[in-house]
Amino acid sequence: MAEYPSLSRAAVLDRRERARRDEQLRRSLPFPRRAWRRWTLRLVFMVPGVIVVALGVPGMLGESSPNAELLARATSFEWDRADSLWLSLLYPHISTGIAVALAPLGAAGLAIAGVVAAGFLLQGAIEILAQRAVSVSFGTALMVALAATPLFFFLVNENLAVFLAITFFGLALADIQRFVTWGNTGSGFRAGLLLAAAALSDSSGVVLLVVALVAAPYLRSGRWTTRGLRAANTLVLAFPALGTLTTVVLLNIAFFRVLWPDETGELWASIPERLEQLSVIYTETPVTALLLASPVLVALVIAIITRRPTVALVAAAAFALIQAGFVVGLVSVGAAGTTYLVVTLLAITLLPTGRSVVQNALLTVVAVGQLALGWLIALDRDLVVDWMRIVSEAMLVVLGV
């Protein structure tokens, strides 16, 4: 008779383990389940960007557009040069390669590439929300805060390199969620490769890599925790990117005697100037400084509502890393709204679901406030305002107004 309680406990544990595995499988499935529905969702998300391209907006910013600079670099390579120094100037390799391939299409070609990336990013964000079983109201508000701002559309149409880095970062977050929370090993390897792709799309991708590595340990693990598990997860995520960047550095040292390609020598020389620019923003333009830090303040409010202080800590770390990236030249001036989009993507990945109707309602209100801040940040960026004016004028011409 003494064996029956033991057997009963074993049966209960077995049922719990099966239930845990079933839940893990359910949450690791793609969303929507059918491939044609996922592609339909991506295509729907691409429609607004395609409309902007059809209006003839790409290229109208002239030389001030980051895509114009990327195209100029792509068309300046002398492929028949006798020396191989130009090979060291291909970084960032992915965006440069795409620009070379799409150079005949000009700015419109790069904008279309950004639109395609946007479709995949937004579908991936919805997949995270579905797998985490976030409430419909809160999830919808987060998606609108991410995509329904001029900052998002500006980067999609005018800054392919930065938007590719953000896209790979966002898709990596989806796989990091599955890897850390549900122990899906394949997702861990994919996340590492996506973070490496982000680092090879734009120099800001290196900053986003560090942001992802900082955020990953704060995801709640659905597996039995063991000593060293978080460190092992971080190593899996970081290895592809660190290996790739180390290879680039070693090849530069071996063949060109430089640590990092810098043809003009302005990378390190511009650090004091960038530091001065940042200092001026925080000391002389308090409104701009407040808008820059506003995503962190929103994260602080959410941390108070959900009683998850780690949310605010990760957002603050992301903000500090992006600011430091600007100072050292990894984040460009044309990457307007990077902090806003990155913090919003982190919110989609990290924020817990509300425990009550009231908490979900409060989180939804905060997400709507995040959307309003996104518009205010856009209106505070001269380059984005110029782009918005061009889009408005093009729409008025089409409407005959």
N, C-alpha and C positions, 0 to 999 in steps of 0.2 A: 504493500500500500504506500510505502514511503516513496516509491518511484513515480507515482502519478502526478504529484505536484511538480516534480522536476520535469516530467514530460509536458505538462501543461505550460510551464514557463517556456520551455523550448519551442512549443508550438506557437505561443504568443510572439516570441522573438522572431520566429520564422515568418509569421504573417506580417509583422512590422517591417522586416527586411524586404519581403516581396512588395509590400505597399510602397516602401521607399524607392525601390528600383522601378516600379511602375510609374511613380511620380517623376522620377528622374528621366525615364524614357519619354514621358509625355511632354515634359518641359524642354527636352533637347530636340524635339521635332521642329522642322522649319514651319514658319507661318507666312501665308496660308499653306496648308498641307500640300495642295496640288501645285505642280510646277507652273501650269498655265495661269493659275490665279496669281502666283507670285510675279510672273512676268507682266500680267495685266496691271497689277498694282504699281510695278516699276514704271510702266509706260504712262499710266495716269499721272504719276508724280513728275514725269518728264514734260508733260504738256505745257505748263506755264513757261518753262525755260525755252522750249521750242518756239513759243509765241514771241518771246523777247528776241530770239535770234531772227525770226521771220520779219520782225519790225525793222531789222537792219541796225540794231543798236550796237552789237559788237564792233569794236574798232573806232567808234565815234568819239571815244575819250582821247584818242590820239596817243602821243608818247607817254602820257601820264598813266595809261593802263598797264598793269603788271604783265598782261598777256602780250602787249606790244614789245616789252623788254624781252620776254621769253622768245617771241618770234624773231626778234633781232639777233639774239644769241644763236638760235637754231639755224638761221640763214647765213651766219658769219663764219661758220666752220669751213676751213679750206681742206676738203677731204683728200686732196692730192699733195698736201705738204710733205716734204721729204722727212722732216722731223716728226716725232710723235708727241710733242709737248701738248698738243691740242687734246689728246686723250685724257689728260689730267683735268681738263676744263669741262668735261661732259657732265659732271655732277651739277644738279641732281639728275641721275641717269634716266629715270622713268619719264618725268615730265619733259626732259630734253628730247628723248626718243619720240614721244608722242608729237611734240612740236615739229620735229624734223619730218615726220610722216605726214602731218597735216598742214605743213607750211604752204602747199599750193592753194589750200582753202582759206588761208589767212586767219583773221580773228574769228570769223564765223566757225571755222573748223575747231578751234580750241574751245569756243563756247559750247558747241555741240558735245564735245568730249566731256566738258564739265556737267552738262545737262544729263548725260548718261550716268555719270558718277553719282549725281544727285538722286536719280531714281533708285540706284542700289543702296545708297546711304539711308534714305527714308524708309525703304522697305525693311532694311536691317534694323532700324530703330523701332519700327512697329513690331518686328519679331521679338525684340528684347522685351517690350512691354507686354506682349501676349504671353511669352514664356514665364514672365514674373507675375502674371495674373494681376496686373495693375488695374484699378477701376477704370471704367470707360471714360468717365468725366475727367479724371486726373490725367489719364494717358492721352486723351484728345487734346487737353490744354497744353501738355508738354510738347506734343507733335506740332501744334500750331505755333508755340513759342520758338520751336527750332526752325521751322520752315517758312513761316509767314512774316518774315522781316526782310527789309531791303538788304541787310547785311548778308543774308544767305544767298539771295539772288545775285548780289554784286560779285561775291566770290565765285559763284557758279559760272557767271558769264565773263568775268574780267580777270580772274586770278586762278588759272587752272592748277598751277603748281601747289599753291597753298590748299586749294579745295581738295585736290587729290590726297594730300597728306591728311586732311581732316576726315575724308571719306575712309581711307584705310584705317585710320585711328578709330572711327566709329564702328566699322565692321569688326575690327579687332576686339572692341569692347563687348560686342555680342558674343564672340567666341570665348573671351575671358570669363564672361558670366557663366557660360556653360561649363567651362573647364574648372573654374575654382568652386563654383557652387554645387555642380552636379558630377564632377569628376570625369567629364568627357575628355579623354586624352587627345583624341583627334582634334577637338576644338582648340586645345592648348597649342598644338603644333601650328594650326592654321593662324591662330592669333599671333604667334611669334613671327610667322612669315608676313602677315599683314602689317605688323609694326615695322618690320624691316622695309617693306614697300613704302610705308609712310616716310621713313628716314631717307629713302632714295627718291622720293617725289619732290621734296623741298627741305631746305635746312631746318624749317620749323618742325618738320617731322621728328627730328632728333629730340626737340623739346617735348613733343607729344609722346614719344617713346618713354621718356622719364616720367611724364605725368601718368601714363598707364601703369608703369611699374610701381609708382607711389600709391595709386588707387587700388590695385589688385589685392593687396593684403587685407583691405577693409571690406572686401566682399565676404559674406558669410558662407563658410564651407558647409556643404551638405554631406560631406564624407566624415568618417571617423578621423578626428584630428590626431596627428602624430607629431612628434618633435621634428622640426626641420621641414614640415610640409610647406609652409609659406615661402621659405627660402628656395625650396625645390621648384615651386610654382613660378617664382620670379625668374629663376635661372632658365626654365623652359621658355618663358615669354621673351626674355632678353637675348638669348643666345643667337638666334638668326641675325638680328639687327647688329649686335655687337660684333659678331663674326664678319659680317659684310663690311661694316665701317672700318674694322681693324684691317681687313684685306686691302681696302682702298688706301688707307694710310700707309701700310707697308709697301704697296706698289708705288705710291708717290715718292716715298723715301728712297726706294731701291732704284727707280728709273729717273726721277726728276729732282731728287735731293730737296724736296719740300715736304712738310708735314701735311699740308692741305692746299689744294689748288687755289691760288689767289693772284690772278694775273696782274691786277692793278696795285696790289699791296695795300688796299684800303680797308681790308677786313679788320685788322687789329688797330690800325691808325684811327679808325672812326669811333672807337669805343669812348674816348672822352667826349666827343661831340654828341653821341647818342645819350650818354649819361647826363649831359647838360640838358638835352631836349626833355628827358624824362623829369629832371629836376624842375624845369620851367613849368611843365604840365602840373605838377603837384604843388608848386608854390605860387603860381601866378594865374592858373585857370582852374579854380576849385570845382566848377561845374563839370568840366571834362574829367578831372580826377575822380570825382564822385561817380560819374557814369562808368569810368573804367573799372572801378571797384564794385559797382552795383551788383554784378552777378554773385560776388562773394557775400554781400550783405543779404541777398535773397537766400543763398545757401544757409546763412546763419539763422534766418527766420524759419526755414524748413527744419533745420536741426533742432530748434526749440520746439516746434510743433510735434516732430516725430521722436524727440528725445534721443536723437542720434548725433552726438557731437562730431563724430568722424566725418559726417557729410560736410560740415563747415571746414574741418581741417583739410580735407582733400581739395575742396574748392579754393581755399587760401593757398595751398601748396601749388595748385595749377596756376593761379594768378601770379604768384611770386616767380615761378619758373618761366612763364611767358614774358614777364617783365625783364627778367634776367636774360632771356633769349634775345629780346630786343636790344639790350645793351651790348651784347657780344656779337650782334649782327646775324643771329640765326633767324630772327623774326623780322620781317620787313615792314616798312611803313604801309605798304599796300595791302597788308594782311588785316584790313579793318574788320573788327568783330571776331577775331580769333578767340579771345578770352570768352566772349559771350557764347559762341557756338560750342566750345570745348566744355564749359561748365554745364551747359544745357545737356550735352551728350552724357556727361558724368551723372547728372541728375536722373536721366532716363535709366542708367545702369545701376546706380547706387541707392536711390531713394527707396525706402521700404513702402509697401502698400499701407494705406490707412487702416487702422484697427477699428474704426467706427465710421458711421456716416458723417458725423461732424468733422472728424479728422480729414476724411477724403474731401469734404467741401472746403475746408481751410486750405488744403494743399492745392486744390483746383484754383482757388482765388489767387494764391501766391503765383501759380504758373501763369495765370492771365496777367498778373503784374509783371512777370518776367517778359512777357510779350511786349507790354507797353515800354519797358526799359529798352528792349531791343530796338524799337522804333526811335526812341530818344537818342540812343547811342548812334544810330544811323544818321540822324539829323545833325549830329555833332561832328560828323566826318565830312569835310569839304569834298573829298573825292567821291564819296557815296552820294552826297547831295547832287553833285554834278551829273552823276550817272542817273539818278532818279529823275532829274529834270529832262535829260535826253530821252528816257523811256516815256515820260509823260508827253513830251512834244511829238514823239513818233506815234503814240496812240491817238493823239488829237488829229494828226494828219490823216491817219487811217480812217478815223471816224468822220472826217470832213468838218471838224469843228474849227 
